[in-house]
Amino acid sequence: MKRLTVLLGIAILLPIAGSSAVKGEPLAAASLGRSGASGSSSDADPLTAIRRYVAEHFSTDEAEIQVRPAGAVPVGAEVLAVKEAMPGVLLGRATFLMTVKRKGGSVVAQWSTVDVTWSHPVWVARRALKRLSVIEPEDLELRTLSLTQAGHPFPDHREDIVGKRIVRGIEAGYPIRVDLLEQTPAIVRGAPVTLVVEAAGVRITTTGQAKEDGFAGKSIAVMNLDSHKIVYGQVVDSSTVRIPLQ
């Protein structure tokens, strides 16, 4: 906790990368304890330290993370801790605050800007998919992509995708993100349905038409084709809607 407080103080007091602080301002070695959220590294290679930090954040293998310098990085120094300059910005062009120990024993803080990519297996569309298409197993292909932006999680398993609808059209080769998927409705708008009313052991049925997409267990608006009135009920299955007794 003591070390975390010190590092947060450094992040606030040091100016933006490009000032004299980038060159490393000496810190009192005695003020540094064990690292917590800032990420202990104790590694002689700054790029390896950043790669390990990013891999731990995404819970992935270090081999999937590539780091290339985009500016000055500490050379010949032991990296004690790593923290991203902007919370959550770990991919693409990213800046990190590193606490390093020089060969002479002095401990300094230094900003380093690097380019980070994540080579990760992702399910992509094998062919172009139209909006609201229901995804079939043959529509998918697993490819390793170099990701440079976080924020849109990708489904890990084919089973998390197959049977769902795509909310907008995509081209072949486009990555399937979670935000592009929705559950496939049990009943589609315009479909004929059976309306069921049950009370005191009596079951009454009539025909209706869905006025909107409906999902199992959810409410749906339907038209009673006998009365031509709009009523609301619960989707039972792909052809049945239960209407509550008024």
Phi and psi restraints in degrees (value plus and minus 20) as a CYANA .aco file:
   2 LYS   PHI     -81.9   -41.9
   2 LYS   PSI     -62.6   -22.6
   3 ARG   PHI     -88.5   -48.5
   3 ARG   PSI     -58.6   -18.6
   4 LEU   PHI     -80.9   -40.9
   4 LEU   PSI     -62.6   -22.6
   5 THR   PHI     -81.0   -41.0
   5 THR   PSI     -62.3   -22.3
   6 VAL   PHI     -82.0   -42.0
   6 VAL   PSI     -65.9   -25.9
   7 LEU   PHI     -85.4   -45.4
   7 LEU   PSI     -58.9   -18.9
   8 LEU   PHI     -85.0   -45.0
   8 LEU   PSI     -57.2   -17.2
   9 GLY   PHI     -83.6   -43.6
   9 GLY   PSI     -59.5   -19.5
  10 ILE   PHI     -82.8   -42.8
  10 ILE   PSI     -65.7   -25.7
  11 ALA   PHI     -80.6   -40.6
  11 ALA   PSI     -53.2   -13.2
  12 ILE   PHI     -98.7   -58.7
  12 ILE   PSI     -61.7   -21.7
  13 LEU   PHI     -99.5   -59.5
  13 LEU   PSI     -52.6   -12.6
  14 LEU   PHI     -90.9   -50.9
  14 LEU   PSI     119.5   159.5
  15 PRO   PHI     -93.7   -53.7
  15 PRO   PSI     154.4   194.4
  16 ILE   PHI     -82.5   -42.5
  16 ILE   PSI     129.5   169.5
  17 ALA   PHI     -70.2   -30.2
  17 ALA   PSI     116.1   156.1
  18 GLY   PHI      98.2   138.2
  18 GLY   PSI     -36.8     3.2
  19 SER   PHI    -107.3   -67.3
  19 SER   PSI    -197.8  -157.8
  20 SER   PHI     -84.3   -44.3
  20 SER   PSI     -42.6    -2.6
  21 ALA   PHI     -86.9   -46.9
  21 ALA   PSI     -42.9    -2.9
  22 VAL   PHI     -80.6   -40.6
  22 VAL   PSI     -49.4    -9.4
  23 LYS   PHI     -94.5   -54.5
  23 LYS   PSI     -33.7     6.3
  24 GLY   PHI      85.0   125.0
  24 GLY   PSI      89.9   129.9
  25 GLU   PHI    -114.5   -74.5
  25 GLU   PSI     112.4   152.4
  26 PRO   PHI     -79.9   -39.9
  26 PRO   PSI     120.9   160.9
  27 LEU   PHI    -139.9   -99.9
  27 LEU   PSI     133.8   173.8
  28 ALA   PHI     -92.8   -52.8
  28 ALA   PSI      99.4   139.4
  29 ALA   PHI     -80.6   -40.6
  29 ALA   PSI     -52.3   -12.3
  30 ALA   PHI     -87.5   -47.5
  30 ALA   PSI     -39.0     1.0
  31 SER   PHI    -102.7   -62.7
  31 SER   PSI     -25.2    14.8
  32 LEU   PHI    -121.8   -81.8
  32 LEU   PSI     104.0   144.0
  33 GLY   PHI    -131.6   -91.6
  33 GLY   PSI    -166.8  -126.8
  34 ARG   PHI     -96.7   -56.7
  34 ARG   PSI     125.0   165.0
  35 SER   PHI    -107.1   -67.1
  35 SER   PSI     127.7   167.7
  36 GLY   PHI    -133.1   -93.1
  36 GLY   PSI    -123.1   -83.1
  37 ALA   PHI     -87.4   -47.4
  37 ALA   PSI     -39.8     0.2
  38 SER   PHI     -94.7   -54.7
  38 SER   PSI     -34.6     5.4
  39 GLY   PHI      67.6   107.6
  39 GLY   PSI      76.2   116.2
  40 SER   PHI     -88.0   -48.0
  40 SER   PSI     121.9   161.9
  41 SER   PHI    -150.2  -110.2
  41 SER   PSI     -72.4   -32.4
  42 SER   PHI      26.7    66.7
  42 SER   PSI      37.1    77.1
  43 ASP   PHI    -149.7  -109.7
  43 ASP   PSI     119.1   159.1
  44 ALA   PHI     -94.9   -54.9
  44 ALA   PSI     -38.8     1.2
  45 ASP   PHI    -125.5   -85.5
  45 ASP   PSI      92.6   132.6
  46 PRO   PHI     -79.3   -39.3
  46 PRO   PSI     -59.0   -19.0
  47 LEU   PHI     -86.7   -46.7
  47 LEU   PSI     -57.4   -17.4
  48 THR   PHI     -86.1   -46.1
  48 THR   PSI     -58.6   -18.6
  49 ALA   PHI     -83.7   -43.7
  49 ALA   PSI     -62.6   -22.6
  50 ILE   PHI     -87.2   -47.2
  50 ILE   PSI     -62.5   -22.5
  51 ARG   PHI     -79.1   -39.1
  51 ARG   PSI     -63.5   -23.5
  52 ARG   PHI     -84.8   -44.8
  52 ARG   PSI     -61.4   -21.4
  53 TYR   PHI     -82.5   -42.5
  53 TYR   PSI     -65.5   -25.5
  54 VAL   PHI     -86.5   -46.5
  54 VAL   PSI     -62.6   -22.6
  55 ALA   PHI     -81.1   -41.1
  55 ALA   PSI     -60.2   -20.2
  56 GLU   PHI     -85.7   -45.7
  56 GLU   PSI     -57.3   -17.3
  57 HIS   PHI     -82.6   -42.6
  57 HIS   PSI     -61.4   -21.4
  58 PHE   PHI    -113.0   -73.0
  58 PHE   PSI     -16.5    23.5
  59 SER   PHI      32.6    72.6
  59 SER   PSI      29.7    69.7
  60 THR   PHI    -151.0  -111.0
  60 THR   PSI     155.3   195.3
  61 ASP   PHI     -96.5   -56.5
  61 ASP   PSI     120.8   160.8
  62 GLU   PHI     -77.7   -37.7
  62 GLU   PSI     -50.2   -10.2
  63 ALA   PHI     -83.4   -43.4
  63 ALA   PSI     -39.8     0.2
  64 GLU   PHI    -104.5   -64.5
  64 GLU   PSI     -30.1     9.9
  65 ILE   PHI    -123.4   -83.4
  65 ILE   PSI     107.8   147.8
  66 GLN   PHI    -135.6   -95.6
  66 GLN   PSI     112.8   152.8
  67 VAL   PHI    -147.7  -107.7
  67 VAL   PSI     106.0   146.0
  68 ARG   PHI    -145.4  -105.4
  68 ARG   PSI     116.6   156.6
  69 PRO   PHI     -86.0   -46.0
  69 PRO   PSI     117.8   157.8
  70 ALA   PHI    -138.6   -98.6
  70 ALA   PSI     -11.1    28.9
  71 GLY   PHI    -191.7  -151.7
  71 GLY   PSI    -184.1  -144.1
  72 ALA   PHI     -90.4   -50.4
  72 ALA   PSI     117.2   157.2
  73 VAL   PHI    -147.9  -107.9
  73 VAL   PSI     131.2   171.2
  74 PRO   PHI     -79.4   -39.4
  74 PRO   PSI     119.9   159.9
  75 VAL   PHI    -141.7  -101.7
  75 VAL   PSI     115.2   155.2
  76 GLY   PHI      46.6    86.6
  76 GLY   PSI      10.5    50.5
  77 ALA   PHI    -149.0  -109.0
  77 ALA   PSI     129.4   169.4
  78 GLU   PHI    -105.8   -65.8
  78 GLU   PSI     104.4   144.4
  79 VAL   PHI    -104.3   -64.3
  79 VAL   PSI     100.6   140.6
  80 LEU   PHI    -113.6   -73.6
  80 LEU   PSI     -53.0   -13.0
  81 ALA   PHI    -177.8  -137.8
  81 ALA   PSI     133.3   173.3
  82 VAL   PHI    -154.5  -114.5
  82 VAL   PSI     119.9   159.9
  83 LYS   PHI    -170.9  -130.9
  83 LYS   PSI     114.6   154.6
  84 GLU   PHI     -89.5   -49.5
  84 GLU   PSI     126.3   166.3
  85 ALA   PHI     -88.0   -48.0
  85 ALA   PSI     -60.4   -20.4
  86 MET   PHI    -134.0   -94.0
  86 MET   PSI     101.6   141.6
  87 PRO   PHI     -71.9   -31.9
  87 PRO   PSI     106.6   146.6
  88 GLY   PHI      65.4   105.4
  88 GLY   PSI     -30.7     9.3
  89 VAL   PHI    -109.5   -69.5
  89 VAL   PSI      73.9   113.9
  90 LEU   PHI    -141.7  -101.7
  90 LEU   PSI     -33.0     7.0
  91 LEU   PHI    -135.0   -95.0
  91 LEU   PSI     138.9   178.9
  92 GLY   PHI      55.8    95.8
  92 GLY   PSI    -169.5  -129.5
  93 ARG   PHI     -97.4   -57.4
  93 ARG   PSI      92.2   132.2
  94 ALA   PHI    -153.0  -113.0
  94 ALA   PSI     127.9   167.9
  95 THR   PHI    -132.4   -92.4
  95 THR   PSI     116.3   156.3
  96 PHE   PHI    -144.8  -104.8
  96 PHE   PSI     125.3   165.3
  97 LEU   PHI    -119.0   -79.0
  97 LEU   PSI      98.5   138.5
  98 MET   PHI    -133.9   -93.9
  98 MET   PSI     115.1   155.1
  99 THR   PHI    -116.1   -76.1
  99 THR   PSI      98.8   138.8
 100 VAL   PHI    -145.7  -105.7
 100 VAL   PSI     132.5   172.5
 101 LYS   PHI    -131.9   -91.9
 101 LYS   PSI      98.6   138.6
 102 ARG   PHI     -97.2   -57.2
 102 ARG   PSI     147.8   187.8
 103 LYS   PHI     -79.3   -39.3
 103 LYS   PSI     -52.9   -12.9
 104 GLY   PHI     -94.7   -54.7
 104 GLY   PSI     -28.5    11.5
 105 GLY   PHI      85.1   125.1
 105 GLY   PSI     -33.8     6.2
 106 SER   PHI     -93.1   -53.1
 106 SER   PSI     125.8   165.8
 107 VAL   PHI    -129.3   -89.3
 107 VAL   PSI     107.2   147.2
 108 VAL   PHI    -152.7  -112.7
 108 VAL   PSI     141.3   181.3
 109 ALA   PHI    -126.9   -86.9
 109 ALA   PSI     117.4   157.4
 110 GLN   PHI    -163.2  -123.2
 110 GLN   PSI     115.5   155.5
 111 TRP   PHI    -102.4   -62.4
 111 TRP   PSI     119.9   159.9
 112 SER   PHI    -158.6  -118.6
 112 SER   PSI     111.9   151.9
 113 THR   PHI    -126.2   -86.2
 113 THR   PSI     111.2   151.2
 114 VAL   PHI    -158.9  -118.9
 114 VAL   PSI     144.1   184.1
 115 ASP   PHI    -124.6   -84.6
 115 ASP   PSI     102.9   142.9
 116 VAL   PHI    -138.6   -98.6
 116 VAL   PSI     109.9   149.9
 117 THR   PHI    -145.9  -105.9
 117 THR   PSI     132.6   172.6
 118 TRP   PHI    -140.9  -100.9
 118 TRP   PSI      89.2   129.2
 119 SER   PHI    -103.6   -63.6
 119 SER   PSI      85.8   125.8
 120 HIS   PHI    -154.7  -114.7
 120 HIS   PSI     116.1   156.1
 121 PRO   PHI     -87.8   -47.8
 121 PRO   PSI     107.6   147.6
 122 VAL   PHI    -154.5  -114.5
 122 VAL   PSI     120.2   160.2
 123 TRP   PHI     -95.9   -55.9
 123 TRP   PSI     109.5   149.5
 124 VAL   PHI    -144.6  -104.6
 124 VAL   PSI     143.2   183.2
 125 ALA   PHI     -94.0   -54.0
 125 ALA   PSI     106.3   146.3
 126 ARG   PHI     -95.3   -55.3
 126 ARG   PSI     -45.1    -5.1
 127 ARG   PHI    -160.3  -120.3
 127 ARG   PSI     149.2   189.2
 128 ALA   PHI     -85.2   -45.2
 128 ALA   PSI     117.0   157.0
 129 LEU   PHI    -139.1   -99.1
 129 LEU   PSI     110.5   150.5
 130 LYS   PHI    -100.3   -60.3
 130 LYS   PSI     138.0   178.0
 131 ARG   PHI     -76.3   -36.3
 131 ARG   PSI     114.0   154.0
 132 LEU   PHI      50.6    90.6
 132 LEU   PSI      -4.4    35.6
 133 SER   PHI     -87.7   -47.7
 133 SER   PSI     121.0   161.0
 134 VAL   PHI    -105.1   -65.1
 134 VAL   PSI     105.0   145.0
 135 ILE   PHI     -99.9   -59.9
 135 ILE   PSI     108.3   148.3
 136 GLU   PHI    -125.0   -85.0
 136 GLU   PSI     140.5   180.5
 137 PRO   PHI     -74.4   -34.4
 137 PRO   PSI     -57.7   -17.7
 138 GLU   PHI     -93.1   -53.1
 138 GLU   PSI     -25.9    14.1
 139 ASP   PHI    -104.2   -64.2
 139 ASP   PSI     -26.4    13.6
 140 LEU   PHI    -135.0   -95.0
 140 LEU   PSI     130.7   170.7
 141 GLU   PHI    -167.6  -127.6
 141 GLU   PSI     118.3   158.3
 142 LEU   PHI    -113.6   -73.6
 142 LEU   PSI     102.5   142.5
 143 ARG   PHI    -150.6  -110.6
 143 ARG   PSI     132.4   172.4
 144 THR   PHI    -113.1   -73.1
 144 THR   PSI      99.0   139.0
 145 LEU   PHI    -134.8   -94.8
 145 LEU   PSI     133.6   173.6
 146 SER   PHI    -114.6   -74.6
 146 SER   PSI      85.4   125.4
 147 LEU   PHI    -109.3   -69.3
 147 LEU   PSI     114.2   154.2
 148 THR   PHI    -142.7  -102.7
 148 THR   PSI     -10.7    29.3
 149 GLN   PHI    -168.1  -128.1
 149 GLN   PSI     111.0   151.0
 150 ALA   PHI    -118.7   -78.7
 150 ALA   PSI     152.3   192.3
 151 GLY   PHI      98.6   138.6
 151 GLY   PSI     -36.8     3.2
 152 HIS   PHI    -144.0  -104.0
 152 HIS   PSI      72.2   112.2
 153 PRO   PHI     -82.6   -42.6
 153 PRO   PSI     129.2   169.2
 154 PHE   PHI    -129.2   -89.2
 154 PHE   PSI     118.0   158.0
 155 PRO   PHI     -80.6   -40.6
 155 PRO   PSI     118.3   158.3
 156 ASP   PHI    -101.7   -61.7
 156 ASP   PSI     -50.3   -10.3
 157 HIS   PHI    -141.3  -101.3
 157 HIS   PSI     126.4   166.4
 158 ARG   PHI     -77.0   -37.0
 158 ARG   PSI     -56.1   -16.1
 159 GLU   PHI     -83.8   -43.8
 159 GLU   PSI     -41.7    -1.7
 160 ASP   PHI     -97.5   -57.5
 160 ASP   PSI     -28.5    11.5
 161 ILE   PHI    -135.1   -95.1
 161 ILE   PSI     -66.2   -26.2
 162 VAL   PHI     -78.9   -38.9
 162 VAL   PSI     113.3   153.3
 163 GLY   PHI      73.5   113.5
 163 GLY   PSI     -30.6     9.4
 164 LYS   PHI    -114.1   -74.1
 164 LYS   PSI     145.8   185.8
 165 ARG   PHI    -120.1   -80.1
 165 ARG   PSI     129.5   169.5
 166 ILE   PHI    -111.7   -71.7
 166 ILE   PSI     110.7   150.7
 167 VAL   PHI    -100.9   -60.9
 167 VAL   PSI     -34.5     5.5
 168 ARG   PHI    -169.6  -129.6
 168 ARG   PSI     137.6   177.6
 169 GLY   PHI     -87.0   -47.0
 169 GLY   PSI     121.6   161.6
 170 ILE   PHI    -155.1  -115.1
 170 ILE   PSI     136.3   176.3
 171 GLU   PHI    -106.9   -66.9
 171 GLU   PSI     144.5   184.5
 172 ALA   PHI     -80.3   -40.3
 172 ALA   PSI     117.9   157.9
 173 GLY   PHI      69.6   109.6
 173 GLY   PSI     -25.0    15.0
 174 TYR   PHI     -97.3   -57.3
 174 TYR   PSI     115.4   155.4
 175 PRO   PHI     -85.2   -45.2
 175 PRO   PSI     120.6   160.6
 176 ILE   PHI    -109.3   -69.3
 176 ILE   PSI      89.7   129.7
 177 ARG   PHI    -117.8   -77.8
 177 ARG   PSI     138.5   178.5
 178 VAL   PHI     -80.1   -40.1
 178 VAL   PSI     -58.1   -18.1
 179 ASP   PHI     -93.2   -53.2
 179 ASP   PSI     -25.3    14.7
 180 LEU   PHI    -113.6   -73.6
 180 LEU   PSI     -22.9    17.1
 181 LEU   PHI    -131.3   -91.3
 181 LEU   PSI     129.3   169.3
 182 GLU   PHI    -164.7  -124.7
 182 GLU   PSI     138.5   178.5
 183 GLN   PHI     -83.7   -43.7
 183 GLN   PSI     124.2   164.2
 184 THR   PHI     -99.0   -59.0
 184 THR   PSI     108.0   148.0
 185 PRO   PHI     -86.2   -46.2
 185 PRO   PSI     126.3   166.3
 186 ALA   PHI     -92.2   -52.2
 186 ALA   PSI     -52.2   -12.2
 187 ILE   PHI    -148.8  -108.8
 187 ILE   PSI     110.7   150.7
 188 VAL   PHI    -118.0   -78.0
 188 VAL   PSI     133.9   173.9
 189 ARG   PHI     -75.2   -35.2
 189 ARG   PSI     114.1   154.1
 190 GLY   PHI      71.5   111.5
 190 GLY   PSI     -29.1    10.9
 191 ALA   PHI     -94.9   -54.9
 191 ALA   PSI     124.5   164.5
 192 PRO   PHI     -92.5   -52.5
 192 PRO   PSI     121.7   161.7
 193 VAL   PHI    -158.9  -118.9
 193 VAL   PSI     141.9   181.9
 194 THR   PHI    -120.0   -80.0
 194 THR   PSI     104.4   144.4
 195 LEU   PHI    -113.9   -73.9
 195 LEU   PSI     109.9   149.9
 196 VAL   PHI    -143.2  -103.2
 196 VAL   PSI     110.1   150.1
 197 VAL   PHI    -141.8  -101.8
 197 VAL   PSI     107.0   147.0
 198 GLU   PHI    -145.3  -105.3
 198 GLU   PSI     113.3   153.3
 199 ALA   PHI    -180.7  -140.7
 199 ALA   PSI     113.3   153.3
 200 ALA   PHI      30.0    70.0
 200 ALA   PSI      22.5    62.5
 201 GLY   PHI      59.0    99.0
 201 GLY   PSI     -18.7    21.3
 202 VAL   PHI    -122.8   -82.8
 202 VAL   PSI     114.9   154.9
 203 ARG   PHI    -140.3  -100.3
 203 ARG   PSI     102.1   142.1
 204 ILE   PHI    -137.8   -97.8
 204 ILE   PSI     112.9   152.9
 205 THR   PHI    -146.6  -106.6
 205 THR   PSI     131.4   171.4
 206 THR   PHI    -172.9  -132.9
 206 THR   PSI     155.1   195.1
 207 THR   PHI    -119.2   -79.2
 207 THR   PSI     131.2   171.2
 208 GLY   PHI    -168.8  -128.8
 208 GLY   PSI     158.3   198.3
 209 GLN   PHI    -155.8  -115.8
 209 GLN   PSI     111.4   151.4
 210 ALA   PHI     -88.0   -48.0
 210 ALA   PSI     111.4   151.4
 211 LYS   PHI    -118.2   -78.2
 211 LYS   PSI     -21.4    18.6
 212 GLU   PHI    -180.2  -140.2
 212 GLU   PSI     147.5   187.5
 213 ASP   PHI     -85.5   -45.5
 213 ASP   PSI     124.2   164.2
 214 GLY   PHI    -150.9  -110.9
 214 GLY   PSI     122.2   162.2
 215 PHE   PHI    -134.5   -94.5
 215 PHE   PSI     125.2   165.2
 216 ALA   PHI     -71.4   -31.4
 216 ALA   PSI     107.8   147.8
 217 GLY   PHI      63.9   103.9
 217 GLY   PSI     -26.2    13.8
 218 LYS   PHI    -123.1   -83.1
 218 LYS   PSI     143.3   183.3
 219 SER   PHI     -95.5   -55.5
 219 SER   PSI     128.8   168.8
 220 ILE   PHI    -166.3  -126.3
 220 ILE   PSI     125.0   165.0
 221 ALA   PHI    -109.8   -69.8
 221 ALA   PSI     109.3   149.3
 222 VAL   PHI    -154.7  -114.7
 222 VAL   PSI     135.2   175.2
 223 MET   PHI    -121.5   -81.5
 223 MET   PSI     107.2   147.2
 224 ASN   PHI     -94.8   -54.8
 224 ASN   PSI      94.0   134.0
 225 LEU   PHI     -93.0   -53.0
 225 LEU   PSI     -32.3     7.7
 226 ASP   PHI    -101.4   -61.4
 226 ASP   PSI     -64.7   -24.7
 227 SER   PHI    -119.2   -79.2
 227 SER   PSI     -34.5     5.5
 228 HIS   PHI      41.3    81.3
 228 HIS   PSI       6.3    46.3
 229 LYS   PHI    -121.3   -81.3
 229 LYS   PSI     130.0   170.0
 230 ILE   PHI    -107.3   -67.3
 230 ILE   PSI     105.9   145.9
 231 VAL   PHI    -147.0  -107.0
 231 VAL   PSI     145.7   185.7
 232 TYR   PHI    -141.3  -101.3
 232 TYR   PSI     119.0   159.0
 233 GLY   PHI    -168.8  -128.8
 233 GLY   PSI    -195.0  -155.0
 234 GLN   PHI    -127.4   -87.4
 234 GLN   PSI     113.0   153.0
 235 VAL   PHI     -90.1   -50.1
 235 VAL   PSI     102.4   142.4
 236 VAL   PHI    -113.5   -73.5
 236 VAL   PSI     -69.3   -29.3
 237 ASP   PHI    -173.5  -133.5
 237 ASP   PSI    -182.8  -142.8
 238 SER   PHI     -89.9   -49.9
 238 SER   PSI     -27.3    12.7
 239 SER   PHI    -160.3  -120.3
 239 SER   PSI     -14.6    25.4
 240 THR   PHI    -149.2  -109.2
 240 THR   PSI     115.2   155.2
 241 VAL   PHI    -147.9  -107.9
 241 VAL   PSI     106.2   146.2
 242 ARG   PHI    -109.9   -69.9
 242 ARG   PSI     103.7   143.7
 243 ILE   PHI    -120.1   -80.1
 243 ILE   PSI     104.4   144.4
 244 PRO   PHI     -88.3   -48.3
 244 PRO   PSI     125.6   165.6
 245 LEU   PHI     -92.9   -52.9
 245 LEU   PSI     105.0   145.0
